[in-house]
Structures are given as C-alpha cells and as structure tokens.
Amino acid sequence: MSYTVCAIVCAAGKGTRAGFAKNKLLLKKGFTVLEKTLRAFDYPSIHEIIVTSSKENFNEISEICQAFPTARAVLGGETRLRSVKNALEEVQSDLVLIHDGARPFVTREVIENCIQSVKAYGSGICAVECRDTVAQTDGEYILTVPNRNALRQIQTPQGFFTENIRSAYRLAFEREETDFTDDSSVFARFCGKPRLCAGDSKNIKLTYPEDFEETARCGFGVDTHAFGKEQPYIVLAGVKIPSDSGLIAHSDGDVLVHAVMDALLSAAGLRDIGYYFPDSDEKWRNANSMEMLSTVLALIDEQGYAVKNISIAVQAERPRLAKYIEAMQNSLSGVLRIDPTAIGITAGTNEGLGYIGEGKGITVNAYALLKSIK
C-alpha cells in the first residue's frame, strides 16, 4: 500500500538553553540550522513539511519555507507539545514524522528507517544505544544504576500513523496530561508500545552553547590540465578568459574549480573528484564545473561543514590572469556562499621552466578551510 508522508519540524523554540538572543534555528552561518534540517526532508518520499513557528519568528520562517516546495509554516504554542498538536491538526498525509528542528544532521537513511517502521509496526522511534553508564540520582548521590544494555537514547524523527498520534494528542489535552517530553511518550500513554528503529549517533540535538562552537578542517587540492583544445578561451572559476587554445579535459576543463573541489572534499574526509565525477561517465562530458562544485558543496554540507575560506595559487605562463581575478572571486563567492574577500587567488608563472613555463599547461593548487555548521 502506498502512503503519503508528512514531516513536522519543530522550530517554535527560543534557544534559551543555548544562551542566544534569538531562536537558535535562525542563526545564520552561511545558512540557518533550520534550512539544513529542511533540506534533509526535501526529497520525494516526503509529501509535505509543516514547520512550527512562534509569532515572533513566523515571517522569517515562512520566508525560509518558500525555498522548499512542500513546506509551510504554522503557528506553534508556548510548549513543544502544544506546537506539535497545532501542526498535527494541519497534516493531510497518512503518516507523520515529528522532528526537532535542532537536529540538522539527520540522514535520509534514518528518515527512511522511521518511515518503514511506521508502515510495518505502526510507529517508528529513532534511537541509539547508550554509550555511557546512566544513573538515577537524588541530585547528590547515585540511587540506582539501570542496566545500560536495556537503555536507549531517544532521538527524532518519531513516526506514526497520523490519525493515531493526532488522537493521542487530543486526549492528552482533553485530560490535561501535558507533561510529556516527546511524542513517543504521548503515543505510549494513549495508543500502545512505541516501536524503536535505528537512529544515528551523529543525529545530535543542538542545545547548549558548546554545540554551536565552530570546529575547523583544512584540505588541499591540486589539478593540472594541458593546452590543446580547439577553442579561443579557457574557463577558470566559471569565467571565460581569452586564450590561444583551451584546456583538454572530459568536462569544461576548469582546472581552478577542480583543484578547489578536491580541497573541499579532502577537508571533509571524502573521496576525490575522480570518484564522484569519473571521466568514464558520459554524464560529465563537457560538464559545467561550477555546477559540479555545487554538488561538492552539498556533499560537505551533509557532513556538517561549510566553507570558511579558500586560497588558490594558479601557475600559468599564459594567458595573463591578473585582470580576471576579481571576476573569479565573485563567481566562486556565489556558489560557495562566502564573501569574495574570503577567497584568495594568486597567479604566477613558472619562469619559463617545465611544462608550465613552456606554456603546455596550467597547474592550480588550492587550500580550503571548512567550519562546522553545528
């Protein structure tokens, strides 16, 4: 049987525990935490996305939702429970996944685990094993230590058939039982035993200030292309530059962008561009390297990183590049979502030495610094 699926993304909080003056999901580091969370659910298995919002943030969250065809904002309430109840009243799909907007690193695999569990068992509660010993205390002394093997850390999304969880929420409010901390607890009280499904240790919830601290990773990339293509220009950073001949390559020969892509992939701990864009695949013949760069950016985004700055050194005897550097910076800036001043490009010759000095090719070295987007 085919089911439609809705994702409720809870975004009506205020970020009090994180110590911020505004909703932590709307903090912008290239893009907001909420945007990253919505991207995770923006694929064909999810038919509608409902984002809960406070009155204060409603216009801003509604504007963010406009970038996602299936998303819309609804007003939440003073508590998470009330916000979810409000959203559930708007759901039109057969299944609903309820997710914390502050969990931007949820993967498609985790989302699919949740969906399949609902279809098979009526509910799906993402969870991972406890790595640490957990103790019940009185605030000062340990009272009991439960068996860690029987414990799980509960995450979101949490999935249900829509009518079941909607009815459970209605009963909770009718009976004034509103001290639940998550959706599985509401389901357990009024419907039955919630079924666990596989979560992910990386699917953390951003809660405290330290969760938003930046960590940096650097990467290095280098690429070389030879002259010899019959065209009156070369392409660097998407900018066409007059030349006696073009650069030979399976794609458009943008040697600068290829070096940058390898630097970004290296910094994120991923494979090189030959793995993602093999020259044996006709799909990439004459491909626009700036579009390939956008794909790479999405890959590092999935790893929880964004670009902080790029440093590029171009070695070419010809053509002269100085007057094109600003255009190249601006071109890269738009794709990488960083200021042009965070992109350094230098151009030098090889003083007549080697294949570069003889004008046979161009080599580009690129260094990339990534920052976490937690």
N, C-alpha and C positions, 0 to 999 in steps of 0.2 A: 504494500500500500504506500502511496506517495503522500508525504506530509509537508505542509508549509511550516517554516520555522521563523520565529521572531527572536531577536536578541534585545533584551532590555539592558541598557548600560546606565548604571547609577552614577550620576555626576552632579548631584544636588548638594554635595557637602561644602564645607567652608575651609578645610585644610587647617583646622585649629591645632591638631597634634603636630602638624608639620611646622607650625610656627610662622606661617605665611600670612600676609595681609589680605590675600585673595584666595579663591579656590585653587588648590594645588594643581588641578587638572588643566587649568588655563594658563599655567606658567609657560612661557614661550622660550624654547631653546632651539631655534630653527623652526620648530613646530611644537604644538602643545602635546601634553600627555594624552589628552582626550582624542586628538587627531590620530595618534598612534594606535590607541585602543580601537577606534572605529575602523581603522584600516584592517585590523585583524579579522573583523567580521564582515568586511566588504568583499564578499565573493558569492557565487551563485547559490550555495546551499542556504544562505540566509536571505529570506524574502522581505523582511522588514527589520529596521533597527529603531528602537524607541529610546531616546536619551532623556533621563530625568534631569530637571534643572531647577535651581532656585529662581525666584522672581528677579533677584539681583543680576543673575548671570544669563537670564533667558535670551536676551537679544544676541549676546556673544555666542552662546551655544547653538542657537538657531542658525546663525551665520556659518558656523563650523559645519553643521549638518548639511548645509546646501551643497557641499563638495561631495556628498555621498548620496547617490540617487534614492536609496531605500530608507534613508534616515530622517527622523523628525524629532523635535524636542517636545516634551510635555512638562508641565509644572509638577514638581515634586512636593514634598511636605517638610515638616520640621524634623522628621526622623527618616531613616532609611526605609523602615517598614512602611510608613505612610507613602513615601515616594514610589516604592515598588507597587503598592496597592493601586495608586493612581495610574501607573503605567499599565498594569495588568488590565485595567478597565478599557484600555485603548487597543489591546492586542487583537489582531484579526487572524493570526496564524494558529495552526493546530498544536504546535509545540512552542515552548518558550524557554529561552536560556537567559538566566539572570546573572549579570556580570558586573563586578566592580570596575568602574572607570579607571581606578587607580592601579589596575593590573594590565599595563600596556604590553607586557611581554608574552601574553597568551599566544600559543601557536595554533595553527589550523588543525594540527593533529589532535590537540587537546579538545578543541571545539567539536571535532568530528567524533571523538570518543564520547563526549557528552550526548550528542545527538543520537548516536547509535544505542547508547544505554537507555535513553528515554523510549526509543522505538521498541527495544527488546523487553525492558523491565518496568517502564512507566516513570522512571526517574533516573537522573544521572548526576551524581555529586562528585566533582573532581577533587581528588585527594592524593596526598603523598605520604609515605612512611615518615614517622618521626625519627630524626637522626640523633636527637638529644634525649636524655632521660628527663621525664616530666614528673614533677612532684606537686602534690596538693599540700598547701601550707596554711598557717594561720596568720601569715604576714611576717612572722619571725622564725618559726620552726617548721620543719617538714613533718607533716602528719602521716601521709601515705605516699608510696611510690607505685603507681599503676604499672602493669606490665607493658613496656614500650611496644612490644610486638603487636599488641591489640589496639594501639593508638594510631590515629591518622591525623595529619594536618589538613583541614578542610579548606578548599580554595573555591574560586568561581572560574568558569560558569557553573551554575547549577540548573539542570534542565528538568522540565516536567511537561506533561500534557497541560495545555493552557487551562482547560476548564477545571482540572483538579486543583491546581495551585491557586487559581482565582477564587474558587470556592473556599479553600483553606484560609486565604487572606480575609475573605469576607467574614468567616466565622470568627477569626481572631479579633477583628474589630468589633463585631457584634457582642462578643463575650468579654471585651475589654482585656484580652490577653495579648499585650503588645510589648512584652519584654524579650522577645526573641532576638537573637544576634545574627541569624542568617535565615535563608529561605528553606533550607533542609529541615530546620527546627520547626518551622510552621507546618511543613508537609508532614513531618513525623507526628506532630500533635493531632492533626485533623484528617490525615489520609492513610498513612502507613509507613513502613520502614523505607527510608530512602536508600537507593542503590548506589554504591560507590563506583566510580570509574577512574581511569588513570589520569592524574594531573601531571604537573611538571615542576621540578624544584626551581626552575627559572621563572616560573609564573608567580613572582613575588608581588606583594601589595606595597605600593609606595605610601608610607605612613608618617615616618619621622624625618626630621631634617637631614640626618645622615643618609637616608635613602635617596636624596636628591643631590648628594655630593658628586661632583664630576670625577671620573677616572679617565686617564688618557692612554691611548695606544698609538704607536707610530708604525709606519710601514714604508718600505722603499720599493720603487718600481723603475724598470729601465726597458726601453724598447728602441729598436733600430729598423729603419726601412731604407731601401736603396732607391735611387732615382731610376727612371726608365719607362714610366708610364706615359703614354702619348696624351698629355693634356697640359694646357698652359698655366697650371696653377698647382699648388699643394694646399692641403687643408690642415690647419693646426688649431685646436680648440674650437672647431666648427667654423673658423674664419678662412675664407679663400684668399690665398696670397699668390700673386703672380710669380710664375717660375718657368724656366726653360722646359721643364718636364715635371710630371707628377711622381709620386712615390708608389712603388709597387706593393700591393697588398691585396688580401682577399676582400677586405672591407674598403672603406674610403681612404685608407692609408693615413689616418690622423695619428701620427706617431706620438704626439704630445698627449692626447687623450688616452692612448693605450698605456703609456707609462703611468699616468695618473690612476687609471683603473687598477693596474697591478699594485700600485702603492696602497690604494684603499682596501683592496682585497687582502693584501698581506697584513695590514694593520688589524683587520677584523678576524684574522686567523682563517681565512677562506682560501680556496684554490685560485690558481691564476686565470687570466683571461682566456687562455687556450682551452681550459676546461669548460668554461661557460659559453664561449663563442668559438668553437672549433672551426678551423678553416676547411674542414672536410664537410661542413654543413652548408649547403647552398642557401640556406636561410640568411646567412650572414654575408653573402656575396654583395659587394658594393654597399654594405650597410652603413647607415649614418652612425658614426662613432659617438656622437653626443647622445643619441637615443640609447646606445649600449651603456654609456655612462649612467644614464638614468636608471637602467636595470641594475647596475652595480650599486648605486645608491640605495635602491630598495633592498638589496641583499644585506648591506651593512646595517640598514635600518632594522631589519629583522633580528640582527644580533644585539640590538640595543645601543647603537652608536650613531653619531652624526659627525660631519666633518667640522673640524675646528680651524685648521689652516692647511694650505698646500704650498710647497716650494718646488719650483720646476727650473731645471737648467737645460737649455736647448743648445746642442753643439751642431753647428751647421756653417759650412763655408759659404753657402748660397741657399736661398736668397737672403738678403738683409732683412732682419725681422723687427728692428727697433720701433718702427712707426706702427707696428701691428700689435704690440704688447698690450696696450690698454684695451683694444677690442677683444683680445683673447681673454683677458681678465674678466671683462664684463660678460662674455659668453659663458665662461665657466661658472661665474658667480650665480647666474640664473639657474643652472642645473644643480649645483652643489648647495644652494640655499645659504651661502655665506657672503659677506661683504667683499667686494673686489680687493679691498686692502688686505684681506686675509689670504690673498693669492699672490705669491711672488713668482715672477717669471724673469729669468735672465737668459740672454742669448749671446753666445760666443763662438768664435771659430776655433779651429784646431791648428792654427799657424802653419797651414799647408802640409801637415803631417797626416799620414794614414789615409784610410778611405774617406774620412770626413774632410780632411784637408785637400784631398784630390777632388772633392765635390761629387763623390759617388753616393753619398747617403747622409742621413741625419740620425743622430742618437739623442734621446731625451732621457734624463734622469729626473725622477720625481720622488718627493718625500711628502707623506701625508700624516697629519696628526688628527686622531679621532677623539671625541669626548663621549662619555656615556650620556644617554638621554633619560636616565632614571630620574 
